[in-house]
Amino acid sequence: MKLLKKKKIKKIKRKVFRFLRPLSDIKLLIFAIAIVIIWRGVWNLTDAYFLPDHFLISNMLSIALGILILFLSDSRLGTLVGVSDCDTEE
């Protein structure tokens, strides 16, 4: 009896996960679009307010500022990709 219930539960779980898999892909697509929209807004604000009359200087300072922020922050690139400190020390 218990074996039959376990098989039924596994079958139901399989059907539910098969149904929900496309929904997670849609959610991922929505998040990706949202990130692009946020980036577009930040980019437009930077173009409008950060040295708008000096295009080349504005871009060079933006790159330098971004690099400086990355170097001064305590977070590492490995934390963005899910690599822990003990994985990188080996």
Buried (B, 14 or more C-beta within 10 A) or exposed (E): EEEEEEEEEEEEEEEEEEEEEEEEEEEEEEEEEEEEEEEEEEEEEBBEEBBEEEEEEBBEEBEEEEEEEEEEEEEEEEEEEEEEEEEEEE
